[in-house]
Amino acid sequence: MLEAHESYWRKRPSAKRLVLKAVPDEATRLAMLKRGEADIVYLLQAELAEEARRTPGLTLRPTPIVSTHWLVFLDQWDPKSPWADRRVRLAANHAINRQSINEAITLGFSRITWSVIPASFDFFWPPPPYPYDPARAKQLLAEAGYPNGFDAGDFWCDAATATMSEATIGYLQAVGIRAKLRPLERAGFFKAYGEKKLKNMLYSISGAFGNAATRIEVFVAAGGPYVYGSYPDIDGLFREQAGELDRKRREAMLHRIQQLIHEKAMFAPIWELGFVHASGPRMAETGLGLITGWAFSAPYEDVTLKAK
């Protein structure tokens, strides 16, 4: 169900009106689709997405987008924090079974990229994976001085990512990294995130378009709106690339920055989210996926019903 701007309909008085309704409850959205009260519903997960796939007349519409998800170790620059030890950050990376979470929540339609930067972005460098290895995670924690794990405190997230965050916490707890989920409404989450008021761990997301440099500027380099700390070697390279006019040299600098991010285990990348939508039998063209990287139906002019 969609809604175009009023000006669009004034110019096209004969067009059939598309209506958008906000339905926060996922099960209600699916029920509306089954009853024919909706023709397109957004963001189904886990069992409900699987139910939509099994229901005759409904079509699952997974839509790849540029939304990357990753864990931020907010206190890694505090020498008193366990996260200051790279081995602990590596342990967290090896503790998470990303593909299992992918299969369970987004039916395998998300893309695991091991980076905070979408693979489609200019200047992207493909990092090697951190394999799922809970035994290795426990060994790293023991080497860092935490043979019995540790209490990691609050784990902050946008409420919309609570399911994914909860699954991630489960894997961390299995190796001894114990945390408490703290979901916040989106506006409050990003306000607190940007004001540097959160501590311990955070489930970060970004669906912003751009390139590797713009993503690094916001989330990695010193002075970025969501940067709690940075590293001098990364900051120096970032300043250099900003003034570099030769594309090859700039690309090499941005690749090196991404290599350093990976080597330092600054983050625990999760995936590029695959939005799982669904449509009903009346739809000829849903508009989903027509604009590369865009999560929703667009452009409205191309959304059509089947001829009766």
Rosetta blueprint (number, residue, H / E / L):
1 M L
2 L L
3 E L
4 A L
5 H L
6 E H
7 S H
8 Y H
9 W H
10 R H
11 K H
12 R L
13 P L
14 S L
15 A L
16 K L
17 R L
18 L L
19 V L
20 L L
21 K L
22 A L
23 V L
24 P L
25 D L
26 E H
27 A H
28 T H
29 R H
30 L H
31 A H
32 M H
33 L H
34 K H
35 R H
36 G L
37 E L
38 A L
39 D L
40 I E
41 V E
42 Y L
43 L L
44 L L
45 Q L
46 A H
47 E H
48 L H
49 A H
50 E H
51 E H
52 A H
53 R H
54 R H
55 T L
56 P L
57 G L
58 L L
59 T E
60 L E
61 R E
62 P E
63 T E
64 P E
65 I E
66 V E
67 S E
68 T E
69 H E
70 W E
71 L E
72 V E
73 F E
74 L L
75 D L
76 Q L
77 W L
78 D L
79 P L
80 K L
81 S L
82 P H
83 W H
84 A H
85 D L
86 R H
87 R H
88 V H
89 R H
90 L H
91 A H
92 A H
93 N H
94 H H
95 A H
96 I L
97 N L
98 R H
99 Q H
100 S H
101 I H
102 N H
103 E H
104 A H
105 I H
106 T H
107 L L
108 G L
109 F L
110 S L
111 R E
112 I L
113 T L
114 W L
115 S L
116 V L
117 I L
118 P L
119 A L
120 S L
121 F L
122 D L
123 F L
124 F L
125 W L
126 P L
127 P L
128 P L
129 P L
130 Y L
131 P L
132 Y L
133 D L
134 P H
135 A H
136 R H
137 A H
138 K H
139 Q H
140 L H
141 L H
142 A H
143 E H
144 A L
145 G L
146 Y L
147 P L
148 N L
149 G L
150 F E
151 D E
152 A E
153 G E
154 D E
155 F E
156 W E
157 C E
158 D E
159 A H
160 A H
161 T H
162 A H
163 T H
164 M H
165 S H
166 E H
167 A H
168 T H
169 I H
170 G H
171 Y H
172 L H
173 Q H
174 A H
175 V L
176 G L
177 I E
178 R E
179 A E
180 K E
181 L E
182 R E
183 P E
184 L E
185 E L
186 R H
187 A H
188 G H
189 F H
190 F H
191 K H
192 A H
193 Y H
194 G H
195 E L
196 K L
197 K L
198 L L
199 K L
200 N L
201 M E
202 L E
203 Y E
204 S E
205 I E
206 S E
207 G L
208 A L
209 F L
210 G L
211 N L
212 A H
213 A H
214 T H
215 R H
216 I H
217 E H
218 V H
219 F H
220 V L
221 A L
222 A L
223 G L
224 G L
225 P L
226 Y L
227 V L
228 Y L
229 G L
230 S L
231 Y L
232 P H
233 D H
234 I H
235 D H
236 G H
237 L H
238 F H
239 R H
240 E H
241 Q H
242 A H
243 G L
244 E L
245 L L
246 D L
247 R H
248 K H
249 R H
250 R H
251 E H
252 A H
253 M H
254 L H
255 H H
256 R H
257 I H
258 Q H
259 Q H
260 L H
261 I H
262 H H
263 E H
264 K L
265 A L
266 M L
267 F E
268 A E
269 P E
270 I E
271 W E
272 E E
273 L E
274 G E
275 F E
276 V E
277 H E
278 A E
279 S E
280 G L
281 P L
282 R L
283 M E
284 A E
285 E E
286 T L
287 G L
288 L L
289 G L
290 L L
291 I L
292 T L
293 G E
294 W L
295 A L
296 F L
297 S L
298 A L
299 P L
300 Y H
301 E H
302 D H
303 V L
304 T E
305 L E
306 K L
307 A L
308 K L
